[in-house]
Every structure is written in C-alpha cells, then in structure tokens.
Amino acid sequence: MSPEIQFVLNSFSFLIWGVLIMWMCAGFTMLESGSVRTKNASVICLKNVGLYAIAGLMFYLIGYNRCMWT
C-alpha cells in the first residue's frame, strides 16, 4: 500500500474512532444522569464535560506530539 493511501486511511480511522469515543462519553453521561436524583444530574454532566475537556487538552499537549513523531 502506498504511503499516501495509508496516511488517508489512518486519518479517516482516527476521525471515525474519535467520533465514536465522543458518543460513548455522551452515552455514559446519560447513563450516570439517569442513575442520580434530578438535582444532581447537572453536576454529573459538568463532571463528564470537564473530564472530556481535560482529556482532550492532555492529548493535545502530550499525545498529539507523540503521534506526530512516530
């Protein structure tokens, strides 16, 4: 397989799996929100959004650089 095709397929795969992970986080947020009292649902949503944001920033700062060098 040529390097160009491999790059395109790797990029497409990275995009698809990233979208699936994002939907998985949303699903777990709904699951957790349904498991607690109504007044605590907003705290659960804020917690999950915060964790997803921290994970995204850490990947950008640490993981993305590592992916670019391999």
N, C-alpha and C positions, 0 to 999 in steps of 0.2 A: 504494500500500500504506500502511496506517495506521501511525503511529509505534509503536503497541503491538505489532502483529504483527511489524514489523521488529525491534523490540527482542527479542522472544521468539525469532525465527529466528536473530538474531545470537548470542544467548546459547546457544541449542542448538548452533549451529555451533561456537562456541568450545569448548563442552564436548566435543563429538564429536572435533574435531581434536586437542584436548589429550589425550584418551584414546588416540588413535591414535599420537601422538608418544610417549606413555609406553610403549606396547607396542613401538614402534620401538626405543627405548632398551634395553628388555629383550632384544629380539632381537639387537641389536648386542653386548650384554653376553654373551649365549650364544655368539655367533659368535667373539668375542675369546677367551672362556674355552676354547673348543674348539681354538683355534689355539696355545695355550701348554701348557707342561708342567703336570701336575696340581698341583704345589706352588705354582705362580704364579697359579692360577685365582682364589684368594681375593683376591689383590692387584688383579687386573683388575676383579673385582666391586666391591671397595671404591672403586677409582678411578672407575668409572662411577656408582656411587651418590653419591659425593662431587661429581662434576661435575653430576649432575642436581639435587642439593640446592643447589649454588651457583647454577645457572641459575634455579631456582625462586625463590630469595631475591632475586636480581638483578631478575627480572621483577617480583616483589612490590614492591621498593623503587623501581625506575625505570620499568619498562614499564607496570605497572598504573596508576600515576598518570597517565602519558601517555595511556593508553587512556580513562581517565575524563574527560579534558578535551577530547577531540576529538568 
